[in-house]
Amino acid sequence: MIVGLHFVVLARVWKRGAIAVPGVVLSGLGAAGMIMAAASSVEWIPFVSGALSGVTLLAGSLYGAARR
């Protein structure tokens, strides 16, 4: 969740709105993982907070590289 929040802040500092999109998604995935931990749904946490976060970072990086 912290990684996503820092992307949201950096988007405002660097004036790059495209950075905020993966930041919001990462924050949501991190929050979902914490909610799942509180609800004892631990078997899906690695997929939601790990694998989907990695896919989000990869997609955001590819999008940014394609725009250059």
C-alpha positions as CSV (number, residue, x, y, z in Angstrom):
1,M,0.0,0.0,0.0
2,I,2.9,2.3,0.8
3,V,4.4,1.9,-2.6
4,G,1.1,2.9,-4.3
5,L,0.7,5.9,-2.0
6,H,4.2,7.1,-2.8
7,F,3.4,6.9,-6.6
8,V,0.3,9.1,-6.0
9,V,2.4,11.7,-4.3
10,L,5.2,11.6,-6.9
11,A,2.6,12.0,-9.6
12,R,1.6,15.4,-8.1
13,V,5.3,16.4,-7.6
14,W,6.4,15.4,-11.1
15,K,3.1,16.6,-12.7
16,R,2.7,13.2,-14.4
17,G,-0.9,12.0,-14.0
18,A,-0.1,8.6,-15.6
19,I,2.0,7.7,-12.5
20,A,-1.1,8.1,-10.3
21,V,-3.0,5.4,-12.0
22,P,-0.7,2.5,-11.0
23,G,-0.3,4.2,-7.6
24,V,-4.1,4.1,-6.9
25,V,-4.3,0.5,-8.1
26,L,-1.3,-0.6,-6.0
27,S,-2.8,1.2,-2.9
28,G,-6.1,-0.6,-3.5
29,L,-4.4,-4.0,-3.8
30,G,-2.4,-3.3,-0.6
31,A,-5.5,-2.3,1.2
32,A,-7.3,-5.4,-0.1
33,G,-4.4,-7.6,1.2
34,M,-4.7,-6.0,4.7
35,I,-8.5,-6.5,4.7
36,M,-8.0,-10.1,3.6
37,A,-5.4,-10.6,6.5
38,A,-7.9,-9.2,9.0
39,A,-10.6,-11.6,7.6
40,S,-8.3,-14.6,7.7
41,S,-8.3,-15.1,4.0
42,V,-4.6,-15.6,3.9
43,E,-4.4,-18.1,1.0
44,W,-5.2,-15.3,-1.6
45,I,-3.0,-12.5,-0.1
46,P,0.1,-13.5,-2.1
47,F,-1.8,-13.4,-5.4
48,V,-3.7,-10.2,-4.7
49,S,-1.0,-8.2,-3.0
50,G,2.0,-9.8,-4.7
51,A,1.3,-11.1,-8.2
52,L,-1.3,-8.5,-9.1
53,S,0.9,-5.7,-7.8
54,G,3.7,-7.0,-9.9
55,V,1.5,-7.1,-13.0
56,T,0.4,-3.5,-12.2
57,L,4.0,-2.3,-11.9
58,L,4.9,-4.0,-15.2
59,A,1.9,-2.6,-17.1
60,G,2.6,0.9,-15.8
61,S,6.2,0.6,-16.8
62,L,5.4,-0.6,-20.2
63,Y,2.9,2.1,-20.7
64,G,5.4,4.7,-19.6
65,A,8.1,3.3,-21.9
66,A,5.6,3.2,-24.9
67,R,4.8,6.9,-24.4
68,R,8.4,8.0,-24.7
